[in-house]
Amino acid sequence: MKVLVTGAAGFIGSHLVHHLVARGDEVLGLDCINDYYDVRVKYGRLSRAGIDASSIDDGQILSSSAHANLRFIKLNLEDKDRLNQLFEEQSFDAVCNLAAQAGVRYSLTNPEAYINSNIIGFINILEACRHNDVKNLSYASSSSVYGLNQELPFSTDHNVDHPISLYAASKKSNELMAHTYSHLYGIRTTGLRFFTVYGPWGRPDMALFKFVKAAVEGQAIDVFNNGDMVRDFTYIDDIINGIIRVIDKPAAGDKLWAGSVSSSSAPYKVYNIGNNNPVKLMDFIEAIELKLDTKIKKNMMEIQPGDVPQTYACVEDLVSDMDYKPSTSITYGISKFVDWYLDFYDR
């Protein structure tokens, strides 16, 4: 299968590329390599895949030195003309769109970045698929779409019309846009609502990275909502397992559709992809302390605008449709991240 993975220098995207290449797919990775966080991490991910940072040139396809079935292009999804040209030249069998401007809190101060990347970039992907007969599109949504929803666990059958951040609103918009293109043009679209993904090569703006960095440097961490937070932390390998299953089994229309909000008579589907095992934030921090054999100083803070106090994924439909089985413990996952962090930063 020939697969385009956008966001290939990102956390989830780089792991997906690694696994697809390992199983023999022909992969083209795409990323704009913006400076939202430390680009050394992004270039490190690419280097692991055999992509030499010094050889990267805007809009030019570069072959991996480590994998004959992997190539990379630095490209912004807002560049509609070059994106369309790429689709015309490459004839992809499937597209997995993981490129996005991430971060809830960043959306409070930089809203335009979310419109450009998550809305304009996504419509350009949809249009490129439409005009180049790509019928298999999976894409990143987010657990943030649940917004003000109070019912737990979060189910894809719940209403998600009350987002509390522009980031969440942009992801909900992606789901609506995808359904429209599934209905009008028969593109088989599957949205994945990720729940707090963590693991090696994780994003520096995420809590685990910040907590470990602070612990190693003897600094204090900010603990929001006075520590009364619960998250469905999901290890990266479990996430990748779910994504690949979705790529291999694209959405199909439900001929008996009776109004479910997560499916349709069109070839459209939305899944939660989480661990189905919420963990208290303070227990998460304690696992870091145990791994590093240290006590972390804590600044207890009020909840931040746009944050939700608790997330918990119902993954029943992903289990039944895709035989998805997350299995990684928090202790194991945190240990793997800490080992990577200490190695990458030569601690």
N, C-alpha and C positions, 0 to 999 in steps of 0.2 A: 504494500500500500504506500502511496506517495502522500505524505502528510505535511501540511504547513502548520507550524506551531508558532503563534505570535506570543510575545513576552518570553522569548527563549532565553534571555539573560536574567529573567526574574527567578524568584524562588521556586514556584511550582513549575513554571515552564521549563527551567533547566533540568529539573528532575524528570519531567515527562520526556524531554528529548533524549536523555540518557537511557531511559527504559525502552523507548520506541526503537532507537538505534540498536540497542542490545538484542532485540528480538528480530531485527532484520528489515524493518521498514525503511523506506527512503524518506529522509526528513530534511526539510528546509526550515531552519529557525529564523525568526524575524524579531528584531527588537530595536527601539530607538535609543536605548542606553541613556536615558535622562539622568539627571543628578538629584532626583528626589531623595535618594539616600546614597551612601558611600559607594561610588562607582567601582572601587577596588573589589568589592564583593561581586558585582556584576561581571567584571572582567575575569575575576577568579573562576566564576562558574563557567564562563566561555572557555577559559584556558583548560579547565578540566575536560572539556569536550574536544580539545584539539584546535580551538579557534584562537589564533594569535592576535592579541589586541593591537599590536603595531601594524598589522596588515589590514585592519578594518577600514573601509572607505565607504562613505555614504552612498547607498543605492547600488553597491557592487556586491555580487555574490562571491563568497569566499568558501573554499573547500576546507574541511577539517583535515588536520595532519594525522589524526588518530583514528578516524572512521571514514571509510570510503563512501558510506551511505549517508553522510551528514554534510550539509552546507549551511551557511549563515549569511544573512543580509541585514545591514543596518538601515532601517527604514521607519519612517513615521507613518502611522495609519492615516493621519490626516492628509498625506500626500496621495490624493486619489488617483492621479494620472499614473504615477509610478507603480502604485499598488495594482491597478488594473492591468498594466503592462506585465507585471510579475505573474498575475493569474493567467493571462493569455499565453505567456511563454511556458509555464510550468505544468499546466493541466493536472491540478491536484485532485486526488481521490477524496480527501477529507481535510477539513480545517478545524483546528482547535484554537480558539481565540482566548488567550490568557493575558493579552496585553491590556492594561488599564491603568488609570491613575488610581492608586490604592490609598487607603487611609481615611478613617472617619474624621479625625480631628483636623487634618490638613485641609479637608473640604470646607471647613468653617472660615478659613482665611484665604484660600486659593480656589474659589468656585469655578473660575474659567477653565482651569486645567481639567476639571472633570467633564465639562461640556465638550471640550476639544477632543480628549482621548476617549472617553466612555460613550459619548453620543455620536459625535461626528466620525470618530474612528470606527465605531461599530456599524454605522450605516454604510460606510465605505466597504467594510467587510461583507455585509449583506448584499450590497450591489455587485461587488466583485463575484460573489458566489452565484448570484442570479444570472449575470451575463456570461459566465464561463462554465455553466452547467455543473457546479459543485453542489451536490445534494446532501452532503454529510457535514453538518456544522455543529460542533459543541462549543460551549463558551462559558466563561466564568461569570456566575452571578454571586450572591453573597447572603450570608445569614442576616446581614444588616437590613435586608428588605422587610424583616418582621417588625421592625420599628416599635410601635406602641402595643403590639400584640402581647397579651398577658397570659395566654393559654399555653401551657407546657405539657409535653414537649412540642416544639414548633413543628407543624405539619405543613406539607405543601398544599393541603386542602384549606389552610387558614387564609383569612383575608390579609393581604399585604398592601393595603391602600393608605397606610399611615406611616410613611418613613419619617425618621427624625434627623436625617443628615442628607446633604446633597449627594454624597457618595451612594447612600442607599437608594435615593430617588433615581440616580443614573442607572443603577443595576436593575431596578424594577422596570425602568424604561427599556432596557435591553431585552427583557423578557417579553414585553409588549411588542417591540419591534420585530423580534424573532418570530412571534406567533403570526404577525401580519405577513411576513415573507413565507412562512410555512403554508399559510392559507392561500396566498395569491400565486406563489410560484413553485410550490411543492418542495421547498428546501426542508430537509429533515433536520430540525434544530433541537438541541438538548441543552438546557441551562442547568448549571451545577451551583447550588447555593453552598459555598464552602463555610465550614465552621472552624474558626481559629486554628489554622494550620501551623504546625511547628516542626522543627527538625533541622538537621545539618544544612548549611547554606541559607538559613532563614534570614528574613529581612531585618536590618538594623533598627527599623522603627517599631518593631513588634516587642511586646512585653518581655518575652523570654530573652531576647538578645540584650535588651536594656538591663534586665535584672542580672544576667550573668556578667556583663561588662562591669556593672557597678560593684558586684561582689568581688570580682577579680581585682578591681582597682581600689577597693575599700571605701567606696562611696555609698551614699544612701539612695534608696529607690523611692519613687512616688507611688503610693498604693491608693488607687482611687476608690471612691465610695467606702472609704475607711476599711477596705479589705473585704467588704460584703459583696463580692462579685463571684459569679459562677460562670464558667465557660466550658463548652464541649470541645476541649482541646483534641485535635486530630492529627496524628503523626503523618508526615509527608508520604511514606510508603503506602499507607492505607488510602490516602487521597489519590495517588497515582494509580493504584490498582483499580479504583473506581472509575477514574477518567478513561483508562484504556478500555475497560469493559463498555463504556458508553460509546467510545469511538468505534469499537467493533460491532456494536449493535445500535445503530442510529434509530431515532424515534420513528414510529409508525402511527398513522392516524387510527383513532379508535372508532370503529364503525358503530359501536353501541354507546358512544359518548353521551352522557346525560348531564353535562354541565360542570364537571370537576374542573377546578381552576388550574390544576397542574398538568392536564392533558387536554386533548381536543379532537375534533373530527379531522383536523389538519395533522400532518406529521410533526407534532410538537410535544415536548415533554420538559418538565422541570423536576429536578431531584434535589433533596437535601443530601449533602455528603459530609457526614460528621462521624464522631466516634460513638454516639448514642450512650454516652457515659459522662455526664457533666462533673466537673471537678471544681472545688472551691479554690479561689485564687490563693488563699493563704496556704492551702495544702500544696499547690503548685510551687509556691515560693519555698516551702519547707523541703520539697524534693530537690530543689537547686542547692539549698544549704547543705543537705546531706551529701550530695555529690561532691561539692567543693569543700566540705568539712569546715564550714564557716557560718557565722551568723551575719545576716544582712541587715544593715540599718534601714529603718523604714520611716518615711514621711507619710502619715495617714492623711488622705485628701478627700474632699467632697467629689461626688460623681461629676464627670465632665459633660458639657453639652454634646448631644449626639450619641452618647454611650447608652447602652442598655445594661441593666444589672445582671441579667442572666440569659444564657443561651443553652439550648438543649435540643438536639436534632432527633426527630423521628425519621428513621431511614428505612422504614418497612417496605416502601415501594422499590427502593434501590436494591434491597435484599431479595425481594421476590422476583424482580425483573432481571437483575444482573448477578445474583448470588454474591452480592457485596458483603464482606465480612471483616470489618475493622477489628484488629486484634492486638494492637501495640499498647503496652502499658505506659503510663506517664513516667514511671521510674526509668524504664528502658529508653524512652524517647528523649527525655531530658539528659540522660547520660550520654547518648549519642551526640546531642547538640553540643554539650559542654566539651566533649572530646574534640569535636570539629573546631569549635571556637578557639580552644587553647592551641591547637595545631596551626590554624590559619593565622592567628595573631602571634604565633611563636611565643606563647606564655610559658 
